[in-house]
Amino acid sequence: MSADVSRRLIVGVGNAGVTVLDLLAMADPSLKGLLVVNNDPESLAGTVVRDRLTVPAGDPADGFLAIDEEFGKSVAGASFVVLCGGLGGETASFLLPALAIHAKSNGVTVAACVGMPFAFEGKNRTELAETALGKLHAVCDAVAVIANERLSGSSPSTAAVGEAFALADRTLLACSRTLHGMLSTSGPVRITRADLKTVLGAFGAKVLFGSGSASGSNRLHEALETALSSPLLIQQGKTTPGSALLGVKTVLLLLQGPSDLSFAEVQTAVSGIERIAGDRCQIKTGVLATLSAGTPLTLSIIASSGEGARISKAEISSSEILPEAIEPSPGTAIPGAAVAPPIRKTTKSSTGTERQPSPSKQTQGTLDLDTYQRGRFDKSEPTIVAGEDLDVPTFLRKGIKLSPPRRS
């Protein structure tokens, strides 16, 4: 792949992830830092994304060994990584957590945007997706979970199956793009990494998300109305736009597009959401008004349902999170963890005998990180209990050596 690495990386994993990044590349050809990872030759052959990593067919854990070094190169120097894909399939369900911990071991902020299976896809895919989601929450700084089943609204959808998946892809695209935009905001009107962690850091909560675009003199109102009409922002059993926001504690609002975006429009958007969510709701606003005047205004809303999960981070077995293949090379420190011994990977020669690979070319030294800034968003306070930083996942904090998950 290209040696030119963007400091803002969006990674599409599996067939759904490749589809999403294709849509993103076609919608914004100037956007840099796109990477697709898959083990489907047909999917990779048809993608318009230039940078791609091919995972050998077969067991995803074995396939990851073939790309871990290349992925490490792609992450090097990135300020943040957004991972996207659909959970439930074996490839994305394994690779998304694996790539997340690989990026975290490089000290990178990692956000994930993932879709959960439709009910008709079966119990097995749902259970696999829930297991993978637990692993992502144990590693990522923020996780946006798109409940595909809710995209049909309050009643079962009569749309064709193909259209249901297309809608899921478009929603995943819009949400991934919004996360990228929120992490890219700067200046006085921005959404911080701590804001994202507050809304999307809780395990098991489904994301409340809506996005709308409009042009013209009434662009703000039209974009806001479209966003609030998203199925994910309408409470189940109701039809009122934005009703799912009632009672939420924090809402993230992102305004993107034209450089002539006015203060009055920003205030109108905030007031419109506040009327629905209530005056006790904190509305964190980010603005990316960098494009030419006349460009459509895009308004995006993210909040959390706050719904509980079946398991918590503490109940996730560290031995089942990730395989040994993605432990750091010697001299590389994971924030909050002891440096693990080198992993000796073997490959088979043409004669069938095992041989040791040449030493890794990676030369990254130990990261000099302060105890109270390890692996967290900026400007956030650590959670210190009995001298331990509880914001750092247990397997990282205690330096536990991780082994491959058992596969049935």
C-alpha positions in Angstrom: 0.0 0.0 0.0 1.0 3.6 -0.3 3.6 5.0 2.1 1.6 8.3 2.3 -0.3 7.8 5.5 -3.0 10.3 6.6 -3.0 11.4 10.2 -6.7 10.6 10.2 -7.4 7.0 9.3 -10.7 5.4 8.5 -10.6 1.6 8.2 -13.3 -0.5 6.6 -13.2 -4.1 7.7 -15.1 -7.0 6.0 -17.6 -6.8 3.2 -19.7 -4.2 4.9 -16.7 -2.1 5.8 -15.4 -2.2 2.2 -18.9 -1.1 0.9 -19.0 1.8 3.4 -15.6 3.1 2.4 -16.5 2.8 -1.3 -19.5 4.9 -0.7 -17.4 7.4 1.3 -14.7 7.6 -1.4 -17.2 8.2 -4.1 -19.0 10.9 -2.0 -15.8 12.7 -1.2 -13.0 11.9 -3.6 -10.6 14.3 -1.8 -10.8 12.5 1.5 -7.5 10.9 2.4 -6.6 8.2 4.9 -9.0 5.4 3.7 -8.0 1.8 4.2 -9.9 -1.4 3.5 -9.2 -4.8 5.1 -10.8 -8.0 3.9 -10.3 -11.7 3.0 -12.8 -11.6 0.1 -10.9 -11.3 -3.2 -14.0 -10.3 -5.2 -14.8 -7.5 -2.7 -11.2 -6.1 -2.8 -11.0 -6.4 -6.6 -14.0 -4.2 -7.0 -13.2 -1.5 -4.4 -12.4 2.0 -5.4 -10.3 2.6 -2.3 -6.6 2.7 -3.2 -5.1 1.4 0.0 -6.1 -2.2 0.9 -4.9 -5.1 3.0 -5.7 -8.6 1.8 -6.2 -11.1 4.6 -5.5 -14.7 3.4 -8.6 -16.9 3.4 -9.2 -19.3 6.3 -9.0 -18.7 10.0 -9.0 -14.9 10.6 -6.5 -15.4 13.5 -4.0 -17.0 11.2 -4.8 -14.5 8.4 -4.1 -11.6 10.7 -0.4 -12.7 11.0 0.0 -11.8 7.3 -1.1 -8.2 7.7 -0.2 -7.1 11.2 3.1 -5.5 10.1 1.5 -3.7 7.2 -1.3 -2.5 9.4 1.2 -1.2 11.9 2.8 0.9 9.2 -0.5 2.3 8.1 -1.3 3.4 11.7 2.1 4.9 12.4 1.8 8.6 12.8 -2.0 8.7 12.8 -3.7 11.0 15.3 -6.8 8.8 15.4 -8.3 5.7 13.8 -12.0 5.1 13.0 -12.9 1.5 12.4 -16.1 0.5 10.7 -17.8 -2.7 9.7 -20.7 -5.0 10.3 -20.5 -7.4 13.2 -21.8 -11.0 13.0 -19.7 -12.3 10.2 -16.5 -14.2 11.3 -14.1 -11.9 9.5 -15.1 -8.5 10.8 -16.0 -9.9 14.3 -12.5 -11.1 14.7 -10.5 -8.5 12.8 -12.2 -5.3 14.2 -11.0 -6.0 17.8 -7.7 -7.2 16.6 -7.0 -4.0 14.6 -8.3 -1.9 17.5 -5.7 -3.3 20.0 -3.0 -3.0 17.4 -3.8 0.7 17.0 -4.0 1.2 20.7 -0.6 -0.4 21.2 0.7 2.5 19.0 -0.8 5.1 21.3 -3.6 6.0 18.9 -7.1 7.1 19.8 -9.5 4.5 18.4 -13.2 4.9 17.7 -15.4 2.2 16.2 -18.7 2.4 14.3 -20.3 -1.0 13.9 -23.6 -2.4 12.8 -25.4 -5.2 14.7 -27.1 -8.0 12.7 -30.8 -7.9 11.7 -32.9 -10.4 13.7 -33.5 -12.5 10.5 -29.8 -13.2 10.2 -30.1 -15.7 13.1 -29.1 -16.2 16.7 -25.5 -17.4 15.9 -24.6 -14.2 14.1 -26.1 -12.2 16.9 -24.2 -14.0 19.6 -20.9 -13.6 17.6 -21.6 -9.9 17.2 -22.3 -9.4 20.9 -19.0 -11.2 21.8 -17.1 -9.0 19.3 -18.8 -5.9 20.6 -17.6 -6.7 24.2 -14.0 -7.0 22.9 -14.3 -3.7 21.1 -15.6 -1.9 24.2 -12.7 -3.3 26.2 -10.2 -1.7 23.9 -11.7 1.3 22.0 -12.0 4.8 23.4 -15.5 5.1 21.9 -17.9 2.7 20.1 -21.0 3.7 18.1 -23.3 0.7 17.8 -25.9 0.9 15.0 -28.8 -1.4 15.7 -29.8 -2.5 12.2 -33.1 -3.9 13.4 -34.2 -0.4 14.5 -33.6 1.1 11.1 -37.0 0.0 9.8 -38.7 2.2 12.4 -41.5 1.3 14.8 -43.0 -1.4 12.6 -41.5 -4.3 10.5 -40.2 -3.0 7.3 -41.8 -4.0 4.0 -38.7 -3.0 2.1 -36.8 -5.6 0.1 -33.9 -7.4 1.9 -31.4 -5.7 -0.4 -32.7 -2.3 0.5 -32.6 -3.1 4.2 -28.8 -3.8 3.9 -28.3 -0.8 1.7 -30.0 1.4 4.4 -27.7 -0.2 7.0 -24.6 0.6 4.9 -25.7 4.2 4.4 -26.3 4.6 8.1 -22.9 3.1 8.9 -21.4 5.5 6.4 -23.0 8.6 7.8 -22.1 7.6 11.4 -18.5 6.8 10.6 -18.2 10.1 8.7 -19.6 11.9 11.7 -17.2 10.3 14.1 -14.3 11.3 11.8 -15.7 14.8 11.7 -16.1 15.1 15.4 -12.5 13.9 16.0 -11.3 16.5 13.4 -12.9 19.5 15.0 -10.6 22.1 16.5 -10.7 25.6 17.9 -13.3 27.1 20.3 -16.3 25.2 18.9 -15.2 21.6 19.0 -16.1 18.2 20.3 -13.3 16.7 22.4 -12.2 13.1 22.8 -13.5 13.3 26.4 -17.0 14.3 25.0 -16.9 11.2 22.7 -15.9 9.0 25.6 -18.7 10.3 27.8 -21.4 9.5 25.2 -19.9 6.4 23.5 -17.7 4.9 26.2 -20.4 3.0 28.1 -20.6 -0.7 27.4 -23.7 -2.0 25.6 -25.5 1.3 24.9 -27.0 1.7 21.4 -26.3 4.9 19.6 -29.0 7.4 18.9 -27.9 8.9 15.5 -29.3 11.0 12.8 -27.9 13.1 10.0 -29.3 15.5 7.4 -28.0 17.8 4.6 -29.6 20.8 2.9 -28.8 23.9 0.9 -30.5 27.2 0.4 -31.9 29.9 2.7 -33.7 27.4 5.0 -30.8 24.9 5.1 -30.5 24.6 8.9 -34.1 23.9 9.5 -34.3 21.3 6.7 -31.1 19.6 7.8 -32.3 19.5 11.4 -35.7 18.1 10.5 -34.1 15.3 8.3 -31.7 14.4 11.1 -34.4 14.2 13.8 -36.5 12.1 11.5 -34.0 9.3 11.5 -35.4 6.0 12.8 -32.6 5.8 15.4 -33.8 9.2 16.8 -37.4 8.2 17.1 -38.5 6.3 20.2 -39.9 2.9 19.5 -43.7 2.9 19.3 -43.8 6.7 18.6 -43.7 8.8 15.5 -42.4 12.2 16.8 -39.1 13.2 15.3 -36.3 13.2 17.9 -38.4 11.6 20.6 -35.6 9.2 21.5 -33.6 12.2 22.7 -36.0 13.0 25.6 -34.2 12.6 28.9 -30.7 11.9 27.5 -27.9 13.6 29.4 -25.5 14.6 26.6 -26.0 15.2 22.9 -23.1 15.7 20.4 -24.0 18.0 17.6 -21.8 18.4 14.5 -22.3 21.0 11.8 -20.2 20.5 8.7 -19.9 22.2 5.3 -20.1 25.8 4.1 -17.7 28.5 5.4 -20.6 31.0 5.6 -22.3 29.0 8.4 -23.6 31.6 10.8 -23.6 31.9 14.6 -27.4 32.2 14.4 -27.7 28.9 12.6 -25.6 27.2 15.2 -27.7 28.6 18.0 -30.9 27.6 16.2 -29.7 24.0 15.9 -28.8 23.9 19.6 -32.2 25.4 20.6 -34.1 23.0 18.4 -32.4 20.0 20.1 -32.8 21.5 23.6 -36.6 21.9 23.1 -36.8 18.1 22.6 -34.1 16.7 24.9 -34.9 19.2 27.7 -32.9 22.1 29.2 -31.0 19.7 31.5 -29.3 18.1 28.5 -25.8 19.1 27.7 -25.3 19.8 24.0 -21.7 19.6 22.9 -21.2 21.3 19.6 -18.6 21.0 16.9 -18.2 23.0 13.7 -16.2 22.1 10.6 -17.1 25.0 8.3 -14.2 24.7 5.8 -15.9 24.3 2.4 -16.9 27.0 -0.1 -20.1 29.0 0.5 -23.1 27.2 -1.1 -21.9 23.8 -0.2 -24.7 21.8 1.5 -24.8 22.0 5.3 -24.7 18.6 7.0 -26.0 18.4 10.6 -25.4 15.2 12.6 -26.6 14.2 16.0 -25.1 11.5 18.3 -26.4 10.5 21.7 -26.6 7.3 23.7 -29.6 5.2 24.6 -28.1 4.3 28.0 -29.5 0.8 27.7 -27.8 -1.7 29.9 -25.8 -4.7 28.6 -25.8 -8.3 29.6 -22.1 -8.2 30.5 -19.7 -5.6 31.7 -16.1 -5.0 30.9 -15.0 -6.8 34.1 -16.8 -9.9 32.9 -14.9 -10.2 29.6 -12.2 -12.7 29.9 -8.8 -11.2 29.0 -7.7 -14.5 27.5 -10.5 -14.2 24.9 -10.0 -10.6 23.7 -7.2 -10.9 21.2 -4.6 -13.4 19.9 -0.9 -13.4 20.6 -0.3 -12.4 17.0 -1.0 -8.7 17.8 1.0 -8.3 20.9 3.6 -5.5 20.5 7.1 -6.2 19.3 9.9 -6.0 21.9 10.5 -2.4 23.1 7.0 -1.3 22.3 5.0 -0.3 25.3 1.2 -0.5 25.6 -0.1 2.2 27.9 -0.7 0.8 31.4 0.8 -2.6 30.6 4.2 -4.4 31.0 6.1 -5.1 27.8 5.3 -8.6 26.7 8.0 -11.0 25.5 8.5 -11.2 21.7 6.1 -13.4 19.8 7.8 -16.1 17.7 5.8 -16.6 14.6 6.6 -19.5 12.3 5.9 -19.9 8.6 6.2 -23.0 6.4 8.7 -23.1 3.5 8.0 -24.7 0.2 9.4 -28.0 1.6 6.8 -28.0 4.4 9.4 -27.4 7.2 8.9 -24.6 9.7 11.3 -21.7 9.8 11.7 -18.7 11.9 11.0 -15.3 10.2 13.6 -12.6 10.2 13.6 -10.1 13.1 10.9 -7.5 12.9 11.9 -4.3 11.2 9.8 -2.1 13.6 12.1 0.0 15.7 9.6 2.0 17.8 10.9 2.6 21.3 9.2 2.6 24.6 6.6 5.4 24.7 7.3 7.9 27.5 3.8 8.3 28.8 2.9 9.9 32.1 1.0 7.7 34.6 -2.1 9.9 34.5 -2.3 10.3 30.7 -2.1 6.7 29.6 -4.5 5.7 26.9 -7.2 8.3 27.7 -8.8 11.3 26.0 -7.3 14.6 26.6 -8.6 16.8 29.5 -10.3 13.9 31.3 -9.6 12.9 34.9 -8.3 9.4 35.7 -10.3 7.0 37.9 -7.8 5.9 40.5 -8.9 3.2 43.0 -6.3 1.6 45.4 -3.5 3.0 43.3 -4.8 1.5 40.0 -6.1 3.4 36.9 -9.5 1.8 36.2 -9.9 3.6 32.9 -7.2 1.3 31.5 -8.6 -2.1 30.5 -7.6 -4.8 33.0 -5.6 -6.9 30.6 -3.5 -3.8 29.7 -3.2 -2.6 33.2 -1.9 -5.9 34.6 0.2 -6.8 31.6 -1.6 -10.0 31.0 -0.3 -12.1 28.1 -3.2 -12.7 25.7 -3.8 -15.9 23.9 -6.0 -16.8 20.9 -9.7 -17.1 21.6 -11.0 -20.6 21.5 -12.9 -21.3 18.3 -15.8 -23.8 18.2 
